Amino acid sequence: MKNIVLIGMPGVGKSTAGVILAKVLGYQFLDADLVIQEEEKRLLHEIIRDEGTDGFIEIENRVNASIDVEQSVIATGGSVVYGKEAMEHLKEIGTVVYLKLPYEQLEKRLHNIQGRGVVLRDGQTLHDLYEERVVLYEKYADVIVDETDLNVEETIQRIVEELKKAE
């Protein structure tokens, strides 16, 4: 199996599940948001503040489109699906797994959305963002894992099961 690419809304547990999934599979773990911060020498919310939403998405697209790893679990930022080149590249180098969570559960998990470096346009609510992105997550996903009422261990177990089915 090549790489596993985790996509989904902020707060669904891409990084948390990704680290443990990598250990379970004997893979490396890569957090794409940290790669962006390292390359840009700024935190995500600073990039969004300085470059604006569109500027951030361009940077995110460029960085994700240049990821070159093997046998890794890649946790992406929630807005990665806005970058066509990034998503085409990630689909080429791995299996894209969409971690899906109902809006009501997501809302409970997300407290400080600005501090997380979440890409919200002026006047856009979290619900608006959710509705806009779900379509894109489903479009790019090779595998969809519904995390409704699952804890981290159950989520990882479900990811492993779904990946075996998709082989």
N, CA and C of each residue as an Amber inpcrd file, in Angstrom:
protein
   501
   0.8470000  -1.1900000   0.0000000   0.0000000   0.0000000   0.0000000
   0.8830000   1.2400000   0.0000000   0.5020000   2.2270000  -0.8160000
   1.2910000   3.4620000  -0.8240000   0.8580000   4.3410000   0.3340000
   0.8390000   5.6360000   0.1670000   0.4700000   6.5460000   1.2520000
  -1.0260000   6.5130000   1.5320000  -1.3660000   6.9690000   2.7320000
  -2.7620000   7.1660000   3.1060000  -2.9110000   8.6510000   3.3850000
  -3.8520000   9.2860000   2.7000000  -4.0590000  10.7180000   2.8210000
  -5.3880000  10.9590000   3.5230000  -5.3370000  11.6120000   4.6790000
  -6.5550000  11.8920000   5.4410000  -7.0620000  13.2860000   5.1200000
  -8.3360000  13.3720000   4.7080000  -8.9740000  14.6580000   4.4520000
 -10.2350000  14.7610000   5.3050000 -10.7030000  15.9730000   5.5040000
 -11.9130000  16.1850000   6.2810000 -11.8660000  17.5360000   6.9640000
 -12.9600000  17.8820000   7.5990000 -13.0800000  19.1660000   8.2840000
 -12.0830000  19.2740000   9.4390000 -11.7410000  20.5300000   9.8130000
 -10.9470000  20.7050000  11.0290000 -11.7130000  20.0720000  12.1970000
 -10.9920000  19.4140000  13.0870000 -11.6440000  18.8440000  14.2700000
 -12.1020000  17.4070000  14.1360000 -11.9710000  16.8100000  12.9400000
 -12.4160000  15.4170000  12.7990000 -11.3700000  14.4300000  13.3030000
 -10.1620000  14.9190000  13.5560000  -9.1320000  14.0560000  14.1140000
  -8.1310000  13.5290000  13.1110000  -7.8970000  14.2610000  12.0220000
  -6.9460000  13.7880000  11.0070000  -5.5490000  13.6010000  11.5980000
  -5.0750000  14.5790000  12.3620000  -3.7310000  14.4740000  12.9510000
  -3.6910000  13.4400000  14.0680000  -4.6660000  13.4660000  14.9400000
  -4.7130000  12.5350000  16.0740000  -4.7840000  11.0950000  15.5740000
  -5.7450000  10.8130000  14.7050000  -5.8930000   9.4510000  14.1700000
  -4.7030000   9.0970000  13.2890000  -4.1910000  10.0830000  12.5650000
  -3.0780000   9.8430000  11.6410000  -1.8280000   9.3360000  12.3240000
  -1.4780000   9.9340000  13.4650000  -0.2860000   9.5150000  14.2100000
  -0.4260000   8.0610000  14.6470000  -1.5760000   7.7180000  15.2030000
  -1.7930000   6.3540000  15.7020000  -1.8850000   5.3630000  14.5400000
  -2.5730000   5.7560000  13.4700000  -2.6870000   4.9010000  12.2850000
  -1.3020000   4.5920000  11.7220000  -0.4310000   5.5850000  11.6830000
   0.9310000   5.3780000  11.1780000   1.6650000   4.3490000  12.0330000
   1.4880000   4.4310000  13.3450000   2.1270000   3.4580000  14.2440000
   1.5880000   2.0590000  13.9910000   0.2700000   1.9440000  13.8560000
  -0.3770000   0.6480000  13.6360000   0.1170000   0.0040000  12.3380000
   0.2870000   0.8200000  11.3000000   0.6780000   0.2990000   9.9830000
   2.1920000   0.2280000   9.7900000   2.9520000   0.8370000  10.7070000
   4.4010000   0.9060000  10.5290000   4.8010000   1.9230000   9.4790000
   4.0020000   2.9750000   9.3330000   4.2540000   4.0410000   8.3630000
   4.8600000   5.2550000   9.0600000   5.3440000   6.1890000   8.2650000
   5.7390000   7.5070000   8.7640000   4.4660000   8.3380000   8.8880000
   4.5330000   9.4410000   9.6520000   3.4020000  10.3640000   9.7440000
   3.8510000  11.7420000   9.2810000   3.0250000  12.3750000   8.4590000
   3.3280000  13.7210000   7.9620000   2.1030000  14.6090000   8.1590000
   2.2840000  15.7000000   8.8700000   1.2140000  16.6820000   9.0430000
   1.4610000  17.8100000   8.0420000   0.6190000  17.8810000   7.0180000
   0.8220000  18.8540000   5.9400000   0.7910000  20.2980000   6.4550000
  -0.0270000  20.5730000   7.4580000  -0.0640000  21.9320000   8.0230000
   1.2860000  22.3200000   8.6070000   1.9680000  21.3730000   9.2450000
   3.2910000  21.6620000   9.8140000   4.3220000  21.8810000   8.7140000
   4.1840000  21.1640000   7.6020000   5.0800000  21.3740000   6.4550000
   4.8860000  22.7860000   5.9110000   3.6280000  23.2240000   5.8080000
   3.3400000  24.5910000   5.3460000   3.9880000  25.6000000   6.2870000
   3.7900000  25.4290000   7.5950000   4.3580000  26.3630000   8.5730000
   5.8800000  26.4020000   8.4860000   6.4950000  25.2390000   8.2920000
   7.9490000  25.1670000   8.2050000   8.4470000  25.8770000   6.9460000
   7.8080000  25.6030000   5.8150000   8.2390000  26.2290000   4.5600000
   8.0220000  27.7380000   4.5710000   6.9380000  28.1810000   5.1930000
   6.5960000  29.6070000   5.2100000   7.1990000  30.3690000   6.3960000
   7.7290000  29.6110000   7.3690000   8.2880000  30.2140000   8.6000000
   7.2670000  31.0820000   9.3320000   5.9820000  30.6640000   9.2620000
   4.8840000  31.3570000   9.9450000   3.8390000  30.3420000  10.3560000
   3.0440000  30.6900000  11.3810000   1.9220000  29.8540000  11.7780000
   0.7950000  30.0040000  10.7590000  -0.1040000  29.0180000  10.7020000
  -1.1900000  29.0510000   9.7170000  -2.0100000  30.3250000   9.8270000
  -2.4150000  30.7010000  11.0590000  -3.2570000  31.8870000  11.1970000
  -2.5040000  33.1600000  10.8000000  -1.1750000  33.1590000  10.9180000
  -0.3830000  34.3140000  10.4730000  -0.3620000  34.3930000   8.9440000
  -0.2630000  33.2270000   8.2890000  -0.2920000  33.1920000   6.8200000
  -1.6450000  33.6990000   6.3260000  -2.7280000  33.2200000   6.9570000
  -4.0680000  33.6570000   6.5620000  -4.2150000  35.1590000   6.7810000
  -3.7350000  35.6520000   7.9270000  -3.8010000  37.0890000   8.2340000
  -3.0060000  37.8980000   7.2080000  -1.7900000  37.4440000   6.8910000
  -0.8990000  38.2020000   5.9990000  -1.2580000  38.0720000   4.5250000
  -1.6710000  36.8910000   4.1050000  -1.8840000  36.6200000   2.6780000
  -3.3610000  36.5960000   2.2870000  -4.2400000  36.5570000   3.2820000
  -5.6640000  36.4260000   2.9860000  -6.0010000  34.9690000   2.6920000
  -7.2920000  34.7150000   2.6160000  -7.7730000  33.3520000   2.3840000
  -7.2450000  32.7750000   1.0730000  -7.3660000  33.5360000  -0.0030000
  -6.9330000  33.0280000  -1.3130000  -5.4250000  32.8020000  -1.3580000
  -4.6700000  33.7070000  -0.7350000  -3.2170000  33.5510000  -0.6890000
  -2.8150000  32.3000000   0.0750000  -3.5070000  32.0580000   1.1890000
  -3.2290000  30.8510000   1.9670000  -3.5180000  29.6000000   1.1430000
  -4.6590000  29.6020000   0.4530000  -5.0440000  28.4260000  -0.3370000
  -4.0210000  28.1580000  -1.4480000  -3.4710000  29.2220000  -2.0390000
  -2.4270000  29.0540000  -3.0650000  -1.1850000  28.3980000  -2.4730000
  -0.7740000  28.8810000  -1.2910000   0.4000000  28.3120000  -0.6190000
   0.1380000  26.8500000  -0.2540000  -1.0320000  26.5860000   0.3280000
  -1.3940000  25.2220000   0.7140000  -1.3970000  24.2930000  -0.5040000
  -1.9380000  24.7690000  -1.6170000  -1.9960000  23.9820000  -2.8430000
  -0.5760000  23.6550000  -3.3260000   0.2910000  24.6580000  -3.3580000
   1.6740000  24.4740000  -3.8230000   2.4220000  23.4760000  -2.9330000
   2.3310000  23.6540000  -1.6250000   3.0580000  22.7820000  -0.6940000
   2.5490000  21.3410000  -0.7780000   1.2430000  21.1650000  -0.7590000
   0.6800000  19.8070000  -0.8120000   0.9640000  19.1200000  -2.1440000
   1.0170000  19.8910000  -3.2220000   1.2960000  19.3170000  -4.5390000
   2.7500000  18.8680000  -4.6590000   3.6070000  19.3060000  -3.7260000
   5.0290000  18.9470000  -3.7950000   5.4230000  17.8980000  -2.7510000
   4.4600000  17.3800000  -1.9890000   4.7770000  16.3610000  -0.9780000
   5.2870000  15.1040000  -1.6920000   6.4530000  14.6390000  -1.2500000
   7.0820000  13.4870000  -1.8850000   7.5110000  12.4930000  -0.8060000
   6.5970000  11.6090000  -0.4320000   6.8730000  10.6110000   0.5990000
   6.3070000   9.2640000   0.1490000   6.7590000   8.2110000   0.8230000
   6.2300000   6.8710000   0.5780000   5.9170000   6.2250000   1.9180000
   4.9520000   5.3330000   1.9050000   4.5270000   4.6210000   3.1120000
   4.3540000   5.5750000   4.2890000   3.5530000   6.6020000   4.0460000
   3.2770000   7.6080000   5.0700000   1.7840000   7.8300000   5.1940000
   1.3740000   8.2140000   6.3950000   0.0220000   8.7060000   6.6140000
   0.1580000  10.2170000   6.5830000  -0.5820000  10.8520000   5.6770000
  -0.5120000  12.3010000   5.5010000  -1.8100000  12.9130000   6.0080000
  -1.7010000  13.7420000   7.0460000  -2.8650000  14.4840000   7.5420000
  -2.8360000  15.8490000   6.8640000  -3.8880000  16.1610000   6.1300000
  -3.9380000  17.4310000   5.4060000  -4.7440000  18.4520000   6.1970000
  -4.6200000  19.7050000   5.7990000  -5.4760000  20.7470000   6.3530000
  -6.8570000  20.6100000   5.7400000  -7.8640000  21.0860000   6.4490000
  -9.2460000  20.9520000   5.9740000  -9.5210000  21.6090000   4.6410000
  -8.7290000  22.6420000   4.3100000  -8.9730000  23.3850000   3.0670000
  -8.1850000  22.8430000   1.8740000  -7.4590000  21.7500000   2.0450000
  -6.6510000  21.1770000   0.9580000  -7.4920000  20.9040000  -0.2890000
  -8.7790000  20.5930000  -0.1000000  -9.6480000  20.2320000  -1.2310000
  -9.9360000  21.3980000  -2.1690000  -9.5430000  22.6170000  -1.7800000
  -9.6880000  23.7610000  -2.6910000  -8.5620000  23.7970000  -3.7250000
  -7.5200000  23.0200000  -3.5060000  -6.3710000  23.0140000  -4.4140000
  -6.4260000  21.8420000  -5.3660000  -6.7660000  22.1110000  -6.6100000
  -6.9280000  21.0470000  -7.6110000  -5.6210000  20.2790000  -7.8230000
  -4.5060000  21.0060000  -7.9620000  -3.2180000  20.3540000  -8.2060000
  -2.8160000  19.4960000  -7.0110000  -3.0330000  20.0300000  -5.8230000
  -2.6920000  19.2780000  -4.6090000  -3.4890000  17.9860000  -4.5430000
  -4.7880000  18.0730000  -4.7670000  -5.6260000  16.8740000  -4.6550000
  -5.3110000  15.8500000  -5.7460000  -5.0290000  16.3050000  -6.9550000
  -4.6490000  15.3640000  -8.0190000  -3.3560000  14.6440000  -7.6410000
  -2.3950000  15.4110000  -7.0990000  -1.1130000  14.8330000  -6.6850000
  -1.3090000  13.8290000  -5.5440000  -2.0810000  14.2240000  -4.5290000
  -2.2920000  13.3490000  -3.3690000  -3.0020000  12.0580000  -3.7690000
  -3.9410000  12.1500000  -4.7190000  -4.6370000  10.9460000  -5.1960000
  -3.6760000  10.0270000  -5.9560000  -2.6910000  10.6240000  -6.6340000
  -1.6900000   9.8350000  -7.3660000  -0.7700000   9.0730000  -6.4200000
  -0.4000000   9.7150000  -5.3030000   0.5950000   9.1050000  -4.4130000
  -0.0240000   8.3290000  -3.2480000  -1.3440000   8.3160000  -3.1550000
  -1.9400000   7.6100000  -2.0230000  -3.4290000   7.3570000  -2.1540000
  -3.9600000   6.6930000  -1.1510000  -5.3930000   6.4550000  -1.0300000
  -5.9680000   7.5690000  -0.1660000  -6.9510000   8.2860000  -0.6830000
  -7.5380000   9.4210000   0.0320000  -8.7080000   8.9410000   0.8820000
  -8.5930000   9.1660000   2.1930000  -9.6050000   8.7440000   3.1570000
 -10.2730000   9.9870000   3.7390000 -11.5800000  10.0900000   3.5360000
 -12.3630000  11.2090000   4.0740000 -12.9210000  10.8100000   5.4270000
 -12.4910000  11.5100000   6.4730000 -13.0330000  11.2960000   7.8120000
 -14.2590000  12.1910000   7.9470000 -15.4100000  11.5610000   7.9580000
 -16.6890000  12.2690000   7.9060000 -17.3320000  12.3110000   9.2890000
 -17.7780000  13.4900000   9.6600000 -18.4310000  13.6800000  10.9490000
 -19.6660000  14.5470000  10.7410000 -20.8040000  14.2040000  11.3470000
 -21.9910000  15.0500000  11.2130000 -21.7130000  16.4470000  11.7810000
 -22.3520000  17.4400000  11.2080000 -22.1100000  18.8290000  11.5980000
 -22.2770000  19.0460000  13.1050000 -23.3100000  18.4670000  13.6800000
 -23.6090000  18.6800000  15.1040000 -22.4450000  18.2170000  15.9880000
 -21.8360000  17.0850000  15.6460000 -20.6940000  16.5860000  16.4240000
 -19.4540000  17.4360000  16.1850000 -19.2810000  17.8800000  14.9530000
 -18.1360000  18.7300000  14.6020000 -18.1920000  20.0520000  15.3700000
 -19.3690000  20.6330000  15.4150000 -19.5650000  21.9190000  16.0920000
 -19.1670000  21.8240000  17.5740000 -19.4720000  20.6960000  18.1970000
 -19.1180000  20.4910000  19.6110000 -17.6040000  20.4060000  19.8040000
 -16.9030000  19.8800000  18.8010000 -15.4420000  19.7040000  18.9120000
 -14.6720000  21.0010000  18.6670000 -15.2280000  21.8750000  17.8510000
 -14.4930000  23.0810000  17.4470000 -14.8500000  24.2590000  18.3370000
 -13.8970000  24.6940000  19.1260000 -14.1420000  25.8420000  20.0030000
 -13.4720000  27.0880000  19.4390000 -12.1620000  27.0790000  19.3290000
 -11.4250000  28.2470000  18.8580000 -11.0600000  28.0720000  17.3930000
 -12.0080000  28.3710000  16.5250000 -11.8090000  28.1000000  15.1050000
 -10.7540000  29.0180000  14.4740000 -10.6930000  30.2880000  14.8840000
  -9.7000000  31.2100000  14.3170000  -8.2820000  30.8080000  14.7270000
  -8.1100000  30.4310000  15.9750000  -6.7920000  30.0470000  16.4770000
  -6.2370000  28.8080000  15.7970000  -7.1070000  28.0200000  15.2000000
  -6.6810000  26.7890000  14.5160000  -6.1890000  27.0640000  13.1090000
  -6.3340000  28.2940000  12.6180000  -5.9360000  28.5770000  11.2470000
  -6.9300000  28.0230000  10.2440000  -8.2080000  28.1320000  10.5790000
  -9.2650000  27.6450000   9.6830000  -9.5920000  28.7320000   8.6650000
  -9.7070000  28.3170000   7.3970000  -9.9540000  29.2480000   6.3130000
 -11.4430000  29.5540000   6.2100000 -11.8410000  30.6930000   6.7720000
 -13.2290000  31.1730000   6.6700000 -13.2310000  32.4970000   5.9160000
 -14.1010000  32.6150000   4.9290000 -14.2310000  33.8880000   4.2230000
 -15.0890000  34.8330000   5.0720000 -15.0040000  36.1270000   4.7920000
 -15.7850000  37.1130000   5.5530000 -17.2660000  36.7450000   5.5250000
 -17.8670000  36.7150000   6.6990000 -19.3010000  36.4370000   6.8050000
 -19.6640000  34.9670000   6.7110000 -18.6760000  34.1060000   6.4880000
 -18.9500000  32.6740000   6.3480000 -19.0200000  32.0200000   7.7270000
 -20.0540000  31.2300000   7.9450000 -20.1850000  30.5050000   9.2180000
 -19.5470000  29.1290000   9.0840000 -19.3550000  28.4770000  10.2110000
 -18.8340000  27.1090000  10.1940000 -19.7720000  26.1920000   9.4150000
 -21.0740000  26.4020000   9.5620000 -22.0460000  25.5680000   8.8390000
 -21.9370000  25.7800000   7.3330000 -21.7670000  27.0450000   6.9120000
 -21.5770000  27.3450000   5.4810000 -20.3510000  26.6000000   4.9550000
 -19.2740000  26.6650000   5.7260000 -18.0100000  26.0280000   5.3470000
 -18.2040000  24.5150000   5.2250000 -18.8920000  23.9370000   6.1840000
 -19.1670000  22.5070000   6.1990000 -19.9120000  22.0980000   4.9240000
 -20.9850000  22.8220000   4.6190000 -21.7980000  22.5060000   3.4320000
 -20.9730000  22.6140000   2.1500000 -20.1120000  23.6240000   2.0850000
 -19.2870000  23.8570000   0.8970000 -18.2520000  22.7400000   0.7060000
 -17.6720000  22.2940000   1.8120000 -16.5530000  21.3480000   1.7110000
 -16.9700000  19.8890000   1.5920000 -18.0810000  19.4980000   2.2050000
 -18.4950000  18.0930000   2.1770000 -18.5380000  17.5690000   0.7430000
 -19.0430000  18.3720000  -0.1680000 -19.1380000  17.9930000  -1.5830000
 -17.7460000  17.6910000  -2.1450000 -16.7680000  18.5280000  -1.7850000
 -15.3990000  18.3460000  -2.2780000 -14.7330000  17.1340000  -1.6350000
 -14.9470000  16.9510000  -0.3350000 -14.3720000  15.7720000   0.3340000
 -14.8870000  14.4940000  -0.3230000 -16.1830000  14.4490000  -0.5700000
 -16.7770000  13.2560000  -1.1780000 -16.2790000  13.0500000  -2.6070000
 -16.0550000  14.1510000  -3.3260000 -15.5630000  14.0800000  -4.7070000
 -14.1730000  13.4300000  -4.7670000 -13.2970000  13.8210000  -3.8490000
 -11.9090000  13.3540000  -3.9140000 -11.6470000  12.0480000  -3.1540000
 -12.5520000  11.6370000  -2.2850000 -12.3120000  10.4690000  -1.4300000
 -12.3020000   9.1630000  -2.2110000 -11.3110000   8.3230000  -1.9050000
 -11.3180000   6.9410000  -2.3870000 -12.1030000   6.0880000  -1.3950000
 -12.0370000   6.4910000  -0.1140000 -12.6800000   5.7740000   0.9760000
 -13.3230000   6.8160000   1.9000000 -14.5470000   6.5470000   2.3560000
 -15.2070000   7.4330000   3.3190000 -15.3960000   6.6700000   4.6210000
 -14.9120000   7.2530000   5.7180000 -15.0720000   6.6430000   7.0360000
 -15.9720000   7.5560000   7.8620000 -17.1540000   7.0640000   8.1750000
 -18.1110000   7.8270000   8.9890000 -17.7370000   7.6400000  10.4570000
 -17.3610000   8.7420000  11.1010000 -16.8920000   8.6980000  12.4900000
 -18.0020000   8.9520000  13.5050000 -19.2480000   8.9660000  13.0840000
 -20.3500000   9.2510000  14.0010000 -20.2580000   8.3820000  15.2510000
 -20.1600000   9.0490000  16.3950000 -20.1140000   8.3880000  17.7040000
 -18.9430000   7.4120000  17.8990000 -17.8790000   7.5520000  17.1010000
 -16.7160000   6.6820000  17.2710000 -15.6340000   7.4140000  18.0680000
 -14.8930000   6.6680000  18.8990000 -13.7250000   7.2610000  19.5390000
 -12.5220000   7.0600000  18.6120000 -11.3530000   7.5310000  19.0200000
 -10.1770000   7.4660000  18.1420000  -9.8290000   6.0220000  17.7670000
  -9.8260000   5.1300000  18.7420000  -9.4850000   3.7310000  18.4620000
 -10.4560000   3.1150000  17.4610000 -11.7520000   3.3910000  17.6560000
 -12.7690000   2.8490000  16.7370000 -12.6160000   3.4530000  15.3420000
 -12.2620000   4.7260000  15.2820000 -12.0370000   5.3770000  13.9870000
 -10.8850000   4.7000000  13.2520000  -9.7910000   4.4560000  13.9560000
  -8.6220000   3.8250000  13.3350000  -8.9610000   2.4180000  12.8580000
  -9.6800000   1.6840000  13.6820000 -10.1070000   0.3320000  13.3040000
 -10.9480000   0.3910000  12.0170000 -11.8630000   1.3540000  11.9490000
 -12.7240000   1.5100000  10.7730000 -11.8880000   1.8840000   9.5390000
 -10.8930000   2.7680000   9.7160000 -10.0330000   3.1520000   8.5850000
  -9.3120000   1.9180000   8.0480000  -8.7170000   1.1300000   8.9380000
  -7.9820000  -0.0740000   8.5280000  -8.9120000  -1.0360000   7.7860000
 -10.1130000  -1.2400000   8.3090000 -11.0970000  -2.1320000   7.6490000
 -11.4390000  -1.6340000   6.2470000 -11.7070000  -0.3240000   6.1490000
 -12.0980000   0.2460000   4.8460000 -10.9460000   0.1920000   3.8460000
  -9.7200000   0.3990000   4.3230000  -8.5550000   0.3250000   3.4230000
  -8.3800000  -1.0900000   2.8900000  -8.6070000  -2.0950000   3.7380000
  -8.4950000  -3.4900000   3.2860000  -9.5340000  -3.7880000   2.2040000
 -10.7370000  -3.2640000   2.4000000 -11.7960000  -3.4660000   1.3890000
 -11.4330000  -2.8050000   0.0740000 -10.7460000  -1.6530000   0.1550000
 -10.4320000  -0.8650000  -1.0480000  -9.2320000  -1.3960000  -1.8180000
  -8.4650000  -2.3150000  -1.1990000  -7.2530000  -2.8390000  -1.8790000
  -7.5740000  -3.5890000  -3.1440000
